[in-house]
Amino acid sequence: MQATFINFYEQYTEYDAFLTPPEHSNPWISDSTEAWDMEKQTKEVSARRVKRWAFSLQELLKDPAGKEQFYRFLDKEFSAENLKFYDAVQELKQVHASEVDLKVQEIWNEFLEADANTPVNIDSKSYELTKKNVQTPDRWVFDAAASHLYLLMKNDSYARYLRSELYKEYLNGTKKKSKLFIPKLPSLSIGS
């Protein structure tokens, strides 16, 4: 147990602002906006940030650029539907209560129905449990299937991604790094 904690802290030491001074002063605790100015000027993702993706799948998926790169890798391997499904399930947990039933049906039709447009491959136990849960829709009906696919990505696709040329080229900067994609949210019309 002690070795696990030591390994964890050694891995994150480089990213701890108390142990390693940051490249730029923190604009939240100083009067300097240097960090934000640098972020505006550079459109590339830093190698330091890319290295963080190797910590865990969760760390990779938290970073929008990392998620985009992982999606591209999955697309080449013909398994991008796993990440699409996982994202849809996470999005379901954020929708308004009045929209849950509709969203559950959309996810079921898109990914799990017999003639689904983007079918995912889950084990029969998860499928049967999910099929039963869909009869009484709530935010958590797809958790068993999402957990199965997350573990599949974590234990299989993620490990292959870290060994892939796509990741290595991105890390070494030989491949042009993508600009950070920030999706445009639909405008809300309040009071209409």
C-alpha positions in Angstrom: 0.0 0.0 0.0 2.8 2.4 0.9 4.5 1.8 -2.4 1.3 2.7 -4.3 1.1 6.1 -2.5 4.8 6.7 -3.2 4.4 5.9 -6.9 1.3 8.1 -7.2 3.1 11.1 -5.6 6.2 10.6 -7.7 4.1 10.5 -10.8 2.3 13.8 -10.0 5.3 15.6 -8.4 6.1 17.5 -11.7 2.5 18.8 -11.7 2.3 19.9 -8.0 2.7 23.7 -7.8 4.0 23.4 -4.2 6.8 21.0 -5.0 7.7 22.2 -8.5 7.5 25.9 -9.4 5.1 26.4 -12.3 6.4 27.7 -15.6 4.4 30.9 -15.2 3.0 32.6 -12.2 -0.5 31.6 -11.2 -2.8 34.4 -12.3 -5.3 33.5 -9.6 -2.8 34.3 -6.8 -0.7 37.0 -8.4 -1.3 40.1 -10.4 0.5 38.6 -13.4 -1.7 37.4 -16.3 1.4 35.9 -18.0 -0.1 32.4 -17.9 -3.3 33.5 -19.7 -1.4 35.5 -22.2 0.9 32.6 -23.0 -2.2 30.3 -23.4 -3.7 32.7 -25.9 -0.6 33.0 -28.0 0.1 29.3 -28.3 -2.4 27.1 -30.0 -0.5 23.9 -29.4 -0.9 21.5 -26.5 2.3 21.3 -24.4 4.3 18.1 -24.1 3.8 18.3 -20.3 0.1 18.2 -20.8 0.4 15.2 -23.3 2.5 13.3 -20.8 -0.3 13.6 -18.3 -2.5 11.6 -20.6 -0.4 8.5 -19.8 -1.3 8.7 -16.1 -4.7 7.1 -16.6 -7.6 6.9 -19.0 -9.6 9.2 -16.7 -6.8 11.8 -16.9 -6.8 11.5 -20.7 -10.6 11.9 -20.9 -10.6 15.0 -18.7 -8.5 16.8 -21.2 -10.5 17.9 -24.3 -7.4 17.6 -26.6 -6.6 14.2 -25.2 -10.1 13.0 -25.6 -10.1 14.2 -29.2 -6.8 12.3 -29.9 -8.1 9.2 -28.2 -11.3 9.4 -30.3 -9.2 9.6 -33.5 -7.3 6.5 -32.4 -10.4 4.6 -31.6 -11.9 5.7 -34.9 -8.9 4.2 -36.8 -9.4 1.0 -34.8 -13.2 0.9 -35.5 -14.2 1.2 -31.9 -15.0 4.9 -31.5 -18.6 4.0 -30.7 -17.4 2.9 -27.2 -16.3 6.4 -26.4 -19.4 7.9 -28.0 -21.6 5.7 -25.9 -19.7 6.5 -22.7 -20.0 10.2 -23.4 -23.7 9.9 -24.1 -24.2 8.1 -20.8 -22.2 10.8 -19.0 -24.3 13.5 -20.7 -27.5 11.7 -19.6 -26.5 12.3 -16.0 -26.5 16.1 -16.7 -29.8 16.6 -18.5 -32.8 18.1 -16.9 -35.1 15.5 -15.2 -37.9 16.2 -17.8 -35.5 15.1 -20.6 -34.3 11.9 -19.1 -36.9 9.5 -20.7 -36.3 10.9 -24.1 -32.5 10.8 -23.8 -32.6 7.2 -22.5 -34.6 6.2 -25.6 -32.2 8.0 -27.9 -29.2 6.3 -26.4 -30.9 2.9 -26.5 -31.9 3.4 -30.2 -28.5 4.7 -31.2 -26.3 2.1 -29.5 -28.2 -0.9 -28.1 -31.2 -1.5 -30.2 -31.0 -4.6 -32.5 -30.8 -2.3 -35.6 -28.8 0.5 -33.9 -26.9 3.0 -36.1 -23.8 2.8 -33.9 -24.0 -0.5 -32.1 -21.7 -1.2 -29.2 -20.4 -4.6 -28.2 -21.2 -5.3 -24.6 -21.4 -8.6 -22.7 -24.8 -10.3 -22.4 -25.1 -9.8 -18.7 -24.7 -6.0 -19.0 -27.1 -6.0 -22.0 -29.8 -7.9 -20.2 -29.5 -5.7 -17.1 -29.6 -2.5 -19.2 -32.6 -3.8 -21.2 -34.5 -4.4 -18.0 -33.5 -1.0 -16.6 -34.7 0.8 -19.7 -38.2 -0.2 -18.8 -38.0 2.3 -15.9 -35.7 5.0 -17.2 -33.5 7.1 -14.9 -30.1 8.7 -15.2 -28.3 5.4 -14.2 -29.9 2.9 -16.5 -26.8 2.5 -18.7 -24.2 2.4 -15.9 -23.5 -1.4 -16.2 -23.0 -1.1 -20.0 -20.9 2.1 -19.6 -18.8 0.5 -16.9 -18.2 -2.5 -19.1 -17.1 -0.3 -22.1 -15.0 1.9 -19.9 -13.1 -1.1 -18.6 -12.7 -2.4 -22.1 -11.3 1.0 -23.2 -9.1 1.2 -20.1 -7.6 -2.3 -20.3 -7.4 -2.7 -24.1 -7.7 0.4 -26.3 -6.0 2.9 -23.9 -3.0 0.6 -23.5 -2.7 0.3 -27.3 -3.1 4.0 -27.7 -0.2 4.7 -25.4 2.0 2.4 -27.5 0.7 3.8 -30.8 2.6 6.0 -33.1 -0.2 8.5 -33.0 0.5 9.2 -29.3 4.2 9.0 -29.6 4.3 11.5 -32.5 1.9 13.8 -30.6 4.1 13.6 -27.5 7.3 14.3 -29.4 5.8 17.1 -31.3 6.5 15.6 -34.7 2.8 15.5 -35.6 1.0 18.8 -35.8 -0.9 19.2 -32.6 -4.5 20.0 -32.9 -6.0 23.3 -31.6 -8.1 22.9 -28.6 -11.7 22.4 -29.7 -14.3 24.2 -27.7 -17.8 23.3 -28.9 -20.2 26.1 -29.4 -23.2 25.9 -27.1 -26.6 26.6 -28.5 -27.9 30.0 -27.4 -30.6 29.9 -24.9 -33.8 31.8 -25.5 -35.2 32.6 -22.0 -38.7 33.8 -21.8 -39.7 33.0 -25.3 
